[in-house]
């Protein structure tokens, strides 16, 4: 699994909105500057997030973007799916749509297990968790493992 630039930028943009949730709509330009995201690229991402119901937008002088619901009800998985589609795919397909034969048959449960593991983490972390530096214990434990930081 690889986190795309779009997904990384989307999570960062949503996080920026979360920390400003009580301040009213935030202009895309401000998000772009605060997070170092190219503005034009961000506009497309915000459009995807709006269509997915993660953010809302308002036009005009006092307009901008805001979270569509509380940060505690938006998971990292919600954000990634909004901009990239399925979290884990193999050759562009969901693992459940694949079939293998012969010696490759054990691959399917491997891909399904990978998807389940990734989903468990990304669906278990909300934008509020990140905004308040309160990552779930399982995530902190996994990140604290010395081998997690190695590049084999």
C-alpha positions in Angstrom: 0.0 0.0 0.0 1.2 3.4 -0.9 -0.2 6.8 0.3 -0.5 9.1 -2.7 0.3 12.8 -2.7 -3.4 13.5 -3.1 -4.2 11.4 0.0 -1.5 13.0 2.1 -2.5 16.5 1.0 -6.2 15.7 1.6 -5.5 14.4 5.2 -3.4 17.6 5.9 -6.1 19.9 4.5 -8.9 18.2 6.5 -6.6 18.4 9.6 -6.1 22.1 9.0 -9.9 22.5 8.9 -10.3 20.5 12.1 -7.9 22.7 14.1 -9.8 25.8 12.8 -13.3 24.2 13.2 -14.7 27.0 15.4 -13.4 29.8 13.3 -15.8 29.6 10.3 -14.9 28.8 6.8 -11.2 28.6 5.8 -10.1 29.8 2.4 -8.3 27.3 0.2 -5.4 29.8 -0.1 -4.9 29.7 3.6 -4.9 25.9 3.7 -2.4 25.8 0.8 0.0 28.2 2.6 -0.3 26.6 6.0 0.3 23.1 4.7 2.6 23.8 1.8 0.2 22.4 -0.8 0.1 23.7 -4.4 -3.1 25.8 -4.5 -4.5 24.5 -7.8 -3.8 20.9 -6.7 -5.6 21.6 -3.4 -8.7 23.0 -5.2 -9.2 19.6 -6.9 -8.7 17.7 -3.7 -11.2 20.0 -1.9 -13.7 19.4 -4.7 -13.4 15.6 -4.2 -13.7 16.0 -0.4 -16.8 18.1 -0.9 -18.4 15.6 -3.3 -17.7 12.8 -0.7 -19.4 14.8 2.1 -16.2 15.3 4.1 -16.1 19.1 3.7 -18.6 21.8 2.8 -17.9 25.0 0.9 -19.4 28.5 0.9 -18.8 31.1 -1.8 -18.4 34.8 -1.3 -16.3 37.1 0.9 -16.9 35.1 4.1 -16.7 31.8 2.2 -14.3 29.0 2.3 -14.2 25.4 3.4 -15.3 23.7 6.7 -15.7 20.1 7.9 -19.1 18.7 7.0 -19.3 17.0 10.4 -17.4 16.8 13.6 -13.7 15.8 13.3 -14.4 12.9 15.7 -16.6 11.3 13.1 -14.3 11.6 10.1 -11.7 8.8 9.8 -8.5 8.9 7.9 -10.0 6.2 5.8 -12.9 8.4 4.9 -10.5 11.1 3.6 -8.3 8.7 1.6 -11.3 7.0 0.0 -12.7 10.4 -1.0 -9.7 11.3 -3.1 -8.2 7.9 -4.0 -11.0 5.4 -3.9 -10.4 2.0 -2.3 -7.7 2.0 0.3 -6.0 -1.3 -0.9 -6.2 -2.4 -4.4 -4.3 -4.9 -6.5 -3.7 -4.0 -10.1 -6.4 -1.4 -9.6 -9.0 -3.9 -8.3 -10.4 -4.5 -4.9 -8.9 -7.7 -3.5 -12.4 -9.3 -3.1 -12.8 -9.1 -6.9 -9.7 -11.1 -7.7 -9.3 -14.8 -8.3 -6.2 -16.9 -8.4 -5.5 -20.4 -9.4 -2.8 -23.0 -8.8 0.2 -21.9 -6.7 -1.1 -18.3 -6.6 -4.3 -19.2 -4.7 -2.8 -18.3 -1.3 -2.3 -14.7 -2.6 -5.9 -13.8 -2.2 -6.1 -14.3 1.6 -2.8 -12.4 1.9 -4.2 -9.4 0.0 -7.5 -9.6 2.1 -5.5 -9.7 5.3 -3.4 -6.7 4.2 -6.6 -4.8 3.4 -8.1 -5.7 6.8 -5.0 -4.6 8.6 -4.7 -1.3 6.8 -8.5 -0.6 7.2 -8.3 -1.4 10.9 -5.7 1.3 11.4 -7.1 4.0 9.1 -10.7 3.5 10.1 -9.6 3.6 13.8 -8.0 7.0 13.6 -10.2 10.1 13.4 -9.2 13.6 12.3 -9.9 14.7 15.9 -7.4 12.1 17.1 -4.7 13.6 15.0 -5.7 17.2 15.7 -5.5 16.6 19.5 -2.3 14.5 19.3 -4.3 11.6 20.8 -3.5 8.7 18.4 -5.0 5.4 19.5 -2.8 3.2 21.7 -2.5 0.5 18.9 -1.1 3.1 16.5 1.3 4.6 19.0 2.5 1.0 19.9 3.1 0.1 16.3 4.9 3.4 15.5 7.1 2.9 18.6 8.4 -0.5 17.3 12.0 0.1 16.2 11.6 -1.9 13.0 8.7 0.4 12.0 11.2 3.1 11.2 13.5 0.9 9.1 13.5 0.8 5.4 14.3 -2.8 4.5 
